[in-house]
Amino acid sequence: MDELSGTKLLSLTCFQSLECLTGGKPQISRFNFFDTDLLQYAAEDKIGNVVVSPASIKSVLAMLLEGAAGDTAIEIRNALRLSPDKDEFREQLNAYLSVLKVNDSDVTLLNSNAIFVAPRVSVKKEFIIMLYNVYLTEVQVVNFREPVPTADLINAWISKNTKGLINTLLEPEHIDPMSELMLANSLYFKSNWQHSFNPQLTRSACFRSRGNCHNVAMMELQAGLNYAYVDDLRAHALELPYENGRYSMILLVPHEQDGVSQLLRDLPYFSLPQIASLMEETDVRLQMPKFTIDYTDDMAGALRAMKIKLLFTNKADLSSMFNSSALVNNIFHKVHIAVDETGTVAAAASSAMVIPLIENGVQIRVDRPFLFFIRDNKLGLVLFEGKVEEPTPYVEPKPVTPNITDTPIVPKNVASSERKYMPKNFIRRFFEKVRYIEFILKFNARFLLPIVGNLKNIKDISIIVQSPADRKMRQLLVLCLALGFSNALWLRQGRSDQPKDTRFVGEATNELSTTIFQGYIDDSNNLAFSPLGYAAILAILAEGAKGETKNQLVSALHLPENPNLTRTTFRYIMERLKNTNEYKYNQPELKNFFYIYKNYTINEDYKKILEDYYLTEVRSVERYHSELNKSDDDSEVTETKEDNETKDEISEPLALKDPEEKYITFAMEDKPEKVDVSHVGYKPAKNIKEKIKLVKAYAKKEKEESEDEEETMVAVEARNSARSLKILHDKNDISSIVSVNSVGKKSGKPSKSNSLMIIFNGMYFRGSWKQPFEVVEPGVFYKSNTIKKQVPMMKTTGTFKTSSLPDLDSEALMLPYDGGRYALLVVVPRSRDGLTRLIADLPSVPIADIQETMIDEELQVSLPSFYVETTTKPVAALAKFGVSNIFSREAELSGVSEDEGLFVQELVQHVAVRVDNAHSAANELSAANPGIESLKNAPFYEERSPRRFCVEHPFIFYIMDRLDNLVVVAGKVTDPQQPTTFEV
């Protein structure tokens, strides 16, 4: 302080507040570059939200410019891009300030200036008069030597001019007793959106910032908005207009997840009018977070970076303001902003991810840090701007779930001595209590099971019935609860034999399903695949991989560091799915095969691991040459002879035309008529060759076969080689799967002799519903908004698990198979054209989260019967999943064989899924409402129609192992098909 002796300190304060939502062609102002410079220097080194008001800062700097001279004035004028002529820049500032006062039914914009001076201040009177006349500045006298009343007075002025949005800017400790003058500005803005967000669509969503996922309230809007992708900024620009169209909020969303810092660095090279000129009206579906931000900062640092330096040193020239020397000590700046479905208070912004949504349209999901600007479109003036890294957290309304074990059924106004339950009154009073606590007049497992989770033993259940007088009702209640309790106990015990920490397999099948779904997001055909089949083969390959190849597989499959845990976990899974050839209901059978051609070997250690832990059948086979079997009419004698051959034979996978083809392959539309799915007169072939010939014979009925179809044949041949696999000929057959993986040598020329080994697995699942469908009748299925078809629609009524999924804009339904372990999970978008969006959003909602949110609900279910058979080749999708090395010449598979240069040539999977009305004789008690029939005659009972859950447009499905959380089969249905038959 010694070197400042005799120097007066000037504390500058500017405040800002808004209430609004913010749309015309701007005139480019010289102020625009100041705006982008200010945001860059204010926000680039800050963590978290940053909001500033260029308009408010400019107002204070303009008043300072009136009192500055010499180099100090030049620095301020250059930063503001103003004319060196004082009369000219005053005219510019007057035009600027005149637009900062608007008050109509659509927009409120208020700009206020004040100067607080000490009682015996040496401020030039000319300066104060000029501020009063030109800048409409209020003048107030304060005693800076009394910090508390001075802070209270200044804060009261701020609160009044910001309509209570900012009540406190200065604390008493911020007041320097040596100060003689304080300049202040407030800016208030309030407006509603021209296109309001629907509050009912606001839901919880993940907003990723600095590697963390923040649960935020995500709003949604679909409207025609100005949009552009700015190549030079690598960012998406979107304009949200306010009601009168003059004002708007512009969002700048970096293309990269963590690209906001680079966007801030590049921003000064562009003005907002330049960005706005690139935008065109586009049909946009926008998801952006709500946010409320209170931001306070000293703007001196940012202004110094913008080369306004002298103002904050003892070399400042403020001779047009003071008779003696003075400097600016600090510039306090505070902004409040709130953005919600109807409008904005202050200012804020959001960034987005863009994916194709509809023709000539985009979907923008603001799920990462972004920039925003609120501006006057007519003059191109920026009122507020900022960076949003931490939107408003989502607070889910807590449902009031009354615990009927804690509250007596007897009304409180009944005296203790009168609390007697007569049998004839008990049911009536019970339902009176049920009505009171909003139990929807239903008594079923949906409301009882949450209580069961807190019970230690069966005796605890009886506390629900507090009177021994009504023995009959008491027994009924205990019976229902005991049933729910025993079911819950069964679920817990079902996991008792499972190894510890086996979630990685479930997570791998979950992520694999999402990856493959997204790999086929643009394919409009039906799709079916087995994530579990793929996971098993990739895990087998990981056992023999080394280096980066192994690292990619370990990372993608979430394999633990301890290989023994991986092996024991897969052995646990494979033992449960062990092939028995019995094909029991609701007991999937999975078998892994590893075929090595003669003259090649695999490492003995690797072979033992496969046999012991993955229950893989490792066999040495001879190549099967098709030219030896050209005739489709081989005699039965020849076939019999072949049956007695001691050596197994298998056909060679066909080579790809282009070595790179495996990276660009897409799902092909498999024609169901090529595969026998009938339930009439099919006799399985007796051996490998006969099965191969069976498929080949039928395939010859087609005159032209593409190479894709030939590659599909490889999958079919391998499928038929797996003796655990059956054609879907029984009405209860659910899925039939084979995954095929050929390992070959690196060679410059692809050839039919490159393959050394084939790894594949086969699965067969024969299921029966726990709650059979009661009716199958014709119904309507909408393939799109305008195209519909008639399909067999299965219908039933019962209690099923369901969930609303706002993050996916979808609903989920769980249809259990007998035994309760396996179930069909159906996820249906709310809109008929919502499947693409649903698949795009799948990474944000894991399957485990979907299951956790499901509750029991009585429903009228309508589901189309369908049959899907497809071949998937997910090499390109797996590359995005992080598995690419194994398919290239960089593959390291030395753990598989001593032969050098091994890599995976192709990964193919053939899946057939059939969902129809397969009946079961199992007990249906838990699928219905236990005890509900006996209650229908009770007084005051009101029967309500269950809610309808109708699957009538494209959807995705999963066949789940609910105990181990494994995705056995997944797929999408865009056009329900029924199985066709052919004669063999």
N, C-alpha and C positions, 0 to 999 in steps of 0.2 A: 504493500500500500504506500510505501514511502515514495516510490517513483511516480505515483499518481497524485501526490500531494498537490492541492490546488486545482486538481482536475475534477470537473463535475461528471458524475455518472448518470447516464440515461438508460433506463430500463424500458425496453419496448416489448409490448405484449400484443399479440393478435390472437383472437379466438374465432372459432367457427362452429356452427352446428347446422344440422339439416333434418328435415323430415320429408321423404319423397321416394319416388321411383322415376328414372329418367328415360327425340326424333327429328330434314331439310338440308339444303346445301349451304355450307358455310362459306364465309369470306375468310381468306387466310389472313390472320393477324400476326403482327410481329411478336405479339406476346406468346404465341404458341410454343416457340422453342424454349422460352423461359419455363413453361409448364413442364415439358418433358425433362429438361435439365434439373429442375427442382426435385421431381420425383426420383430421378436417378440418384442424386446425391443424398437425398433424405432417406432412401430405402435400401440402397445396395448393400450396406454393411450391417443392416439391422435384421435381427431374428424376430419373427413374429409379424403381426399386422402393423402396417404403417398407413396413416391417412393424413393428407395435408390439403390445404386450400390455397391454390395459387392465387385465387382472387383476393383472399384475405391478406396474404403475404404481399401481394402487389399494392394493395391499398396502403399498408403501413410503409412500404418502401417508397411509394409515391409521396406520402407526407414527409418522409425523411429527405427525399430528393429536393423538396421545396426548401428545406433548411440547410442543405449541403452546398458546398462550393468546391472549386478546384478539382483535384484528382479524385476526391471522394465522390463528388457528383458524377464524374465521368464513369467511374466504376459502376455506380448504381444504374445510370442511364444505359450503359452498354449491356448490362445484364438484362434490363427490361426491353432492350431493342427499341428505345425511344429516340425521337429526333433531338439533336443537340440544341435546337431552338426552344427556349423555355415556353414561349407562347404556343408554339405548335404542339409540344408534348402535353401542355395543359389542356389543349383542345382534344388531344387523343385521350387523355385521362378522364376528361369530363364525359366524353362519349362512352367511355368504358364504364364509369361509375353510374351513368344514367340508366344503364340496362340492368343494374343490380338492385332495382326496386320494382318489383312486380307484385301485385296483390289482386288476384281474381279468384274465381271459383275453382280453377284448375291448378294454379300454381301460386305459391307464396314464396317470394324471394326478397329478403330484407338485408340491406347492408348498412351497418352503423359504425360510426367513427367517434372516438372520444379522445380528449387530451386531459390528463390529470397533472396539475402543476402545483408546486410548493407555494406557500403564501408569499414569500419574498423571493421569487424566482427571477433570474436575470434573463428570461426568455424575451426575445424581441417582440414587441406588440404587433409589428407588421406580420410576423409569422403566424401569430395566433389569429389575427383578423383574416388572413388569407385562408387558413384552414377552416375557419368558421364559414366563410363565404363560398369558397370553392368546393371544399370537401364536406360541407354540412356537418362539421365536427362539433360535438358538445365539449364545453370547457368546464371542468370541475376543479376546485381547489382542495387539495389534500395535504396532510402533514405526514411526510414520509418518515419522520422521526418517531411516529406512533404506528408501528407496523400492524397491530391488530385491527384498529378501526379503519386504517387505510385499505387493508386486504378485504375487510367486510364490505366497504363501499364499492371497491372495484368489482368484487364478485357479485354484488347485487346488481350492478349495471350489466354485467355479463348475463346473468340469469334472466333479467328482464328482456334483453334484446335477442336472446336465443330461446325465448319462450320456455324457460326452465330446463332445457336439455343439458346445458352446462351450468351447474350451480357454483362450482368452485374451480377456479384456475390457479389462484395464488394463495399460498400459505403465508402466514406472517413472516416466516424465515426467508421467504423469497424477496421481501421488501428491503432494499438497501437504504439505510437512513441518509446516505449521501446523495441519493437520487433527487433530482429537481423536476423531472418531467417524465411522464409515461404516456406513450401513444397506444391506443387500443382500437381494434377493429373486430366486429362480429359479423358473421354472415350466416343467415338462416334460410334454409331452403326446404320446402315441403311440396310434394306432388304425388299423385297416384300414377300407377302404370297405365299406359294405354291398353295393354293386354294384360289383365290381371292373372296371377297364378291362382289355380284352384287349391284352396287349403286342404281339401280332402285328398289330394294327391301327394301332399307333403309326407315324406317318410324318412326313416333312418337310412343313412348311407355312409360309405367309407370315403373320407377325404384324406388323401395321402400327402403328407408334408414332412420333409426331412427324414424319410424312412419310416415314419409312423403312420398308423391308420387312425384317424380321428372320426368318431361317430357323430355325424352332423345331421341337421335337419335339411333335407334336400327337397327343394320346390320343383314343380314341373309345369311346363307351358308348351303348347304347340301353336305356332302362329307364323304369319309371313313377316320375317324380320330381315333387315339389311345384314349381310354376312359376306366375308371374304377371307381367304387364306393369304396372308402376307408373306411371300417367299423370303424377302430380305430379312424379316424378323423371325421367320420360322414360327409363326404364331397365327392363331385364328382370331379374327376380329368380328365382333357381333354387337349390334346396336339395339338397345331396349328403349323405345320412346316413352316419354311421359305423356300425360293426357292431352295437352294442347299441341304436341308435336314439336314445339320449339326447343324443348329441352330433352336430353336423352342421356342414358348411361351407356358408355362403350366399354365392352369387355375385351381384354387382350389375353388370350390363353396360350401359353407356350405349347408347342407340339410335344416337346419332351417332358417327362414327368417332373424333372428337376430343372427345367429350363428358365425359370423366372429370373434368375440372376443374370444370365446372358441376355435375356430380353430387356432388362433394365439397362445393361451396358449399350445395347444397340439402339435403344429408343430415342436418344437425342438426335439421331440422324434423320428422324421422321417427325413431321408434325401430324397432329390428329386430323386436320383437313386432308392431308395427303392420304392417310389411311382410309378416311371416310369416302374419298373419291373412288376407292377400289371396290367398295361394297355394293352388292346388288341384292334386291329383295329375293329371299329364298324361303321355302317352306322348312321351318326349323322346329324340331322337338328339343326343347332346352330343359336341362336339369341343372340347377344352380343352388348353392347352399344359402340359407338365411344367415345373416350375420349382424351382430351389434358390436361396434368397436368404440372404445374410448381411448384416445391416443393423445399423449402429451409429450412435447419435445422442445428443446431449445434449438431454434433454426439457425443460430449463428454459425454452427459448423457447416451446414449445407450451403449457406450463402458464401462462406469463405471459399468453399470448393468451387463456387460459381464466380470467383474472382471479385467478390465484394469483400475486400480485406481491410482497407484503411478504416472503414466505419467502426471496426471493433478494436482499434489500436489508439494509442495516445497521439497518433499522427492524423486522426480524423479531423476533417475540416467541416465543422457545422456552424460556420460563421454567419450564415443567413438565419440561424436559429438563436444562437447565443452570442453575447458580447465577448465571452471568454471561451477558452477551450473546453471541449466536451467529447465524450465518446459513448458509443452504444455498448452497454454491458452485456445484455442478452436480449433475445427475442423469444418469449414464451409463446408456444402455439399449442392449442388444444382443439381436438376435433371429436365430436360425437356423431356416430352414424348408426342407423338401424335400417336394415333392408329385409322386408318380409313380403308376403304374398300380395299385399295391396299397394305398398309404396316404400319410400326410403326416408329415414331421418338421418341427416348428415350425408356421408358418402362412403361407398365401399364398392368392391368388385369381385368377380369370380372368373376362373379359368376352366377350359373344357377339353374333353377328348372327343374327337369327331370320328364317327363311323357312318357309313352309308345307311340311310334309313329307308327312304322312299325315292321314287324317281324325282330328280331335280330337287332333292331335299337332303338335309343332314340332321343328325342327332348330336347334340352337344351335351356332354356330361362334365360339369365343372367339378372335378374331383382332385384338383391339384392347385398349388398357389398360382394366383393370377393378378392382373392389374385391372383397375377400373378408372373411368373418368366420367364425371358428370359435367356436361357442358351446354352452353347456349349455341344451338346449331346455326342460328341466324348470323351471329357475329364470330362464331368460332372461339368463344371464351370458355376456358375451363374453370368451373366453380370449385370442384373437388376432384381429387385423384388419390389413388392409394394402391397398396399391395395387400392382398389377403392371404395369409398363411394359416390362420386359425379361425375358421368360421364358428358360428354359434353351435355349441354342442347340442345334440338331440336329447331331449328329455321326454321319455315315453311316459304317457299318463299311467299312473299306477292304478290298475283295476282294483276295486274294493272286492276282495274275495272273502266273504264272511266264513268263519269256521264254526260249523254248527256244533262242534264239540265244546266250544267255549261259551256258547250262549244257550240259555235254557229255552225250551220251546214254549214254556208257560209265559204269558204276558206278564210284564213287570207289575202291573197294577193289581195282580191277584195276590192276596195275602198268602204267606207261607203255609198257614194251616189249611188253606183252600186249594193248595197245589196238588190236586189229586186227578189222576187220569182215569177216566172211565173208558172202557173199550169203545163204546159208541161215539165218544167225543175225540178220541185220540187222533184219528186220521184227519178229521176236520181241522183240529188245532195244528196238526203238523203242517197241513197245506196252507193254513193261515200264516204260519211262520215262514214257510217256503216263499209265499208271495211277498212277505215283508222284506225278506233279504234277497229278493230278485233271483230266485232259482228257476225262473221260467216255468214253474209248476211242473217240473220234471224231476223224477227221482231215478237217477241212473249212475253208471260208473263215471261219467264225466265229472260229476261233482264229488264223488266219494274217493276216487283214486288219489287226488292231492292230499287228502287226509291220511290215507294209508301210509304215505311216505314218512310220516312223523310217528307212526306207531311202533312200539317195541315188540309187542306180542299181541296175540289174538284177544286177550282179556281187555286190552285197552279199548277195543272197538265198542264194547257194550256200554260205554259211558254216554253214547249218543242217546240211548233210551234211559231216561232218568226215573221212570216209574215202573216198579215191578207189577203194577196192576194189569198192564196190557201185555201179557205173555206172548200172545200171537203176533202182535206187531213187532215186538222186540225180537222174536226169532227171525222174522222176515228181514229186519234191518241187519242183524248180525250175519245172517246168511249172505246177504248181498255184499257186505263189507268183507267178510271172510273170503268170498270168492275173489274179489279184487285184490285182497292182501296176498292170497295164495298165488295168484297170477304174477304179481309183482315179485314175490319171492322166487318163483320159477325163473323169471328173467334174470334175477341176480345170480341164482345158482347156475344158470346156463353159462355164465362166464367163468365159473370157478376153475375149470380145467384149462383155461386159456393162458398162455405164457404172459408174463408181465410186459407191459409196454409194447403191444403189438399194433398200435394205432397206425404205424407207418404204412402197413399194407393197405388199410382202409383209405388213408390219405392219398396213397399212390393211385389207387383205382378211382378215387374221386377226381384227382387232377388229370389223370389220363382221360377220363370220360369228358371232362370239360375241354381238354386240348383237342381231342378228336372231333367233338361237336363243332368247335370253332374252325377246325380244318375243313369241315364240310358245310360251313355256314352259308355258302352261296349255292349249294346243291339243293335243288328243290325236290329231290326224290326222297322216298322213305330211306331210313338208315337204321342199321342194327349192328352192334359190335360188342365185344366182351372186354372190358377193362381188366378184369381178373385174368383172362387168358393172355392178354398182352403183358400184364405185370409178371406173370409166371415165367414167360419166355425171356423177358428182359432180365429178370433176376437170375435165371439160369445162365444167360450170357455174361452177366456181371461177375459170376463166379470164375469165369475164365478170362476176364478182361484185365488189362494192366494199364497203368499210367492214366493219361487223360481220358481214354475210353472208359475206364472203370469209374473215374471221378464223375463223369457225366451221368453214368447210369446210377451211381450211388446218390447223387444229388437229386436226380429226377424222381427216383423211387423212394426217397427219404430213408435209405437203408442206414441202420445204426452203424457206429464205428466197430462194434463187436460183431464179427461175421457169424459167430455161434448163435447170437440172438436172431440174426436173419434166417439162419438155417433152421433153427428149432421152430421159429414162427411159421415158416413155409411148410415144414413137416407137419405141424399141428393142423394147418389148413388142408394140406393134401391128404392127411390121414382121414379127416372128416369127409373129404370128397372122394375117398378112395374108390376106384372102379371095382364093382362087384358083379357086374352084368345082371343085377337083379332088377334094376330100373324101378325102384320103389317110388311111390308118390312122395313129392316134396323132399326128396333127398338127392340133390345134384351129384353127379359123378364126373370127376375130372381126371384125365390121365395125360401125362407128359411122355413124349417119345423123342428119342434122339437116334436118328439113323445115320450110320457112317457107311459110305461106299467101300467096297472091298479095296484092298491095297492102301487104305488110309487108316490112321490110328488116332485115338485121343489119349490124353494123359490119364494114367490110371488113377491118380489122386482126384482128378476132375470127374472121372467116371464114377468113382465111389461116392463123391459128394452128391452127384445127381441121383444116384440110386438110393442112397441112405436118407437124404433130406428132402429131395424134390420128388421122390418116388417115381423117377423117370426110367422108362424102359430103354436101355441103350442096346442097340442091335446093329450087327454088321449085315449089310444087304448088298445085292448085286444090282447093277443098273438094269432098268427095264427098257428095252429098245422097241419102240412102236413098230418098226418095220417088220419085226418078227410076228406081229399080230395084226397084219393089215386087214385080214378078212373079218367081217362082222358076223360071219356065220360059222365060226369054228365048231367042230363037232363036239358032242358031249364027251366022246372018248378022250379027245385032246384035253378038254377041260379037266376031266378026271385025272388024267396024267399030271397035269399042272398042279392039281390039288395035292398030289403026293410028293411034289418037289420039296426038298429039304431046305433049300435056300430061298429066303424071301427076296422079292424083287420090288423095286419101286421106280416109277418114272422120273426122269430128269426134269426139273423145272425149266421151262423154255427161257432162252436168253432174251434180254430186252433188246429192242432195236437200237435204242440210243442209250449209251451208258448213263446219261444223265436223266433218263426217263423216270427213274424212281423218285426224283426230287420234284417232279411236277405232275405226278399221277393224281387223278381225281376219282371220286366214287363213281362206279358205273352202275347203271340201272340193271340189276339182275332180273331176268324174266322168270317169274315163279313157275311157268310151265316147263322150265328145263329141269326142275327138281321134283322128285316124287314126294309130295306132302299129303297124299291121300290116305284115307283110313280103310281102303278097300283092297284086299287081295295082294298086298305087297309082301314078298318074301325076301328077307335080307340075303345078300350074296354070301357065299360060303368062304371065299377067300379074297385076298387083295386083288388078284388079277380079274376075277369075275366082277368085282365092284368097279374097277376101272373101266372094264369093257362095257358095263351097264351104262355108265355115264357117257362113254364115247359113242355107243350105239345110238343113244337118244340124241346126242349132239349132232350126229350126221344128218338128222332130219332137217337141220338148218343148212341152206346152201352156202351162206357166207358166214365166216367166223372171224371176228377181229382178234388182234393179238391180246386185247384185254380179256376176251372170252377164253382164249387159250390159257392165259395166266390164271383166270378163275378156275379152269379145269385142274390146274395144279393143286389148288386149294381143295377142290372136290375130291381129287384122288387121295390126297393126304387125309382128308376127312374120312373117306371110306376105309382107309388103312387102319384107322383107330377103331379097334373092336369095341371100345366103350361107347361108341357113338351110334345112335339109331336115327333113321329117317323119321320125321315127324308124321307118324301115321296114326297115332292114338289121339283121341280127342283131348286127353289131358297133357299131351306133350307141350311143353312151354318153349324150350329153346334147345337148339342143336348148334354147336360151335366148333370150329377148328381154327387154330392159329398156326400158320406155317412160316418158317424162317429158314432160308437156305444160306449156308455158309460156303463161300468159294474162295478161290485164290485170286490174287491181283494179277491181272493180265491185260496186255494192251488191247486185245481183241476179245470181246465177249463171245463165248462159245458154249454150246450145250454141254461141254465136258468140264466146265469150270467148277461146278458145284462139287464139294467134297462131303458135305453133311447137310441133313435137313432136320431141323428141330420143329416139332409141332405138338400141340395138345388138342385134345378133344373133350368136349363137355356135353352132357345130356341132362336135361332137367325136365321132369314130368310132374306137373303141379296140379293141384285141385284147390279151388277157392274155399276159404274158411266160411264165407258167406256167399253161397251160390246165387247167381243172378236168377231172378224169378221169371222174367219175361225176356224174350228176344223178339223184337218187332222192327219193321222198317222205320228208319229215321233219317234226318237230314244232317249231312256233314258239309261245312263250308270250307272248301279248299282255299278260298280267298274271300275278299269282301263281296265279290260278284259271282264267283263260281261255286256251285254246290252240287252234291250228288246224294243219291240214296244209298244207305248202308244198313247192315243189320245192327241195331242198337240194343245192347244188353241193359236191362234195368233191374234194380233191386232197391230195397229200403232197409236201412239198418244203421248202426252206430259205427262210424269209421273215423279214423284220424284225418284231420284236415288242417290246413294252415293258410293264412293270407300272407303273401310275400310281396310287400310294397316295393322292396328294392328291385324285384324282378317284374313288377307289375303283373303278377301271376297268382294263381292259387295252386295248392298241392293237395293230393289225395292219396292215401295209403290203402291199398286193397290187400289184405293178408292172405297168404296161402295157409292150408292146414298145418298145424303145429306151431304157427306163430313166428318161426325163425325167418322165413322168407316172405317177401311181400313185393307187390308191384306198386311203385311210386310214380304217380302221374303228375307232371307239372304243366299247367295249362295257362297260357297268357290270357289276359282279360280281353284283349282285342283280337279280332280274327286275323289281322296281319302282324301280330306281335311276336311271332316265333323268332325272327331274326334278331330282334332287340333282346328277347329273352336269352338266346344263346350268347349274344355279345356281353350280356351282364352277368353270366354265370360265374365268372371268377370271384365276384364280390360276395357271393352267398354259397358257401360250401354245403354239401349235402347234409353233413352232420348238423349244421345250423338249421336247415329246413326241418330235420326230424325233431330237433329240440323244441321248435316252436309249435309243433302239431298238438292239437287237442282233440278229444273225442267229441263228435257231433253227430246227431241223428240227421241223416241225409237221404234224399231220393237221388240215387246215382244212375246216370245214363252214360254208358261207355261203348263206343263202337268196337265190335270184334275186328281183329286185324291180323294180317300175316305179313311179315317182313322178312325178306331174304336178300342179303347184300354181301358184297365182298369189299372190304376196306384195305387200302394200302397206305398206311399213315406215315410214310417216311418223311414227307414234307411237314406234316403236323408235328411229328416228334422232334424235328429239327428246332421248331419254335419252343418245344417243351424242354430243350436243352440236350437232346440226344441226337447227335449228328456224326460224331467221330466214327462210330461203329459201322456206319454205312459208307465210309470213304476209305481211301488208300492209307489214311493215317491210323486206321484201326490197329489196336494192339490186343490180339487174342492168343498170346503165347501160352496162356494158362489152359487153353482148350486142347491145343495140339502143338507138337514140335515143328510141324510144317509152317514155314514162314509165309507171310503175306496173306493171312486170312482176313476176310472182312465179310460183313453181312450183305448179301446181294439184294435181298428183298424181304420184306415182312408183309405177309398177306394173311387176312383173316376172313373166314366165311362163316356167317351167322344166319341162322333161321330162327325166327321167333313167331310163335303163334299164341294169340290171346283170344279165347272164346269162352263159351259158357260150359266150362268143365265142372261137372257136379261133384259133390263130396258128401259122404254119409257121416262126416264128422259132426261132433256136437256144435251147435251154432249158438250156444247160450251167450258167450262173450261178445258175439257180433250183434246181438239184439239187446234190448233193455231188460236186464234181469228184474223180475218182479213187477214190470210195468203193467202186464195184463191184469194181475190181481188188484192193481190200484185203480183200474179204469172205472170200477164201480164205486170208488170212494166218493164221499160228498165233496163238492167243490172242485172235483178234478176237471181240468180243461185240456182236452186233446188238441194239439196244434199240429198242423201239417209240417213235416220236416222241410228244411231248405233243399232246393234242387241244386245238384251239382251235375251239370250237363257238359260232357266233353264233346263239343260239336265243331271244333276247328283245330288246326294243326297244333301238336303238343309234343313234348318229350317224355320219355319214360325210363325208369330204372327198375331192374329186378335186383332187390337188395337182400343181402344177408344182414338182418337187423342186429344180431348179437355181436358180430365182428365188424359191422359197419363196412362191409365189402360191396362194391358194385359188381355184381355178377354179369349183368347184361345192361346195356344202355342203348337208346335209339330215339329216333324222332319219326312221327307219323304225319305226313302231309297229305296223304291220299290213301285212306284205309283200303287195303286189298284183301280179297278172300283167297284161300289156297285153291289152286286148280289141280286137276288130276291128269295122269296119262297112264296108258296101259303099258306094262312091261312085257 
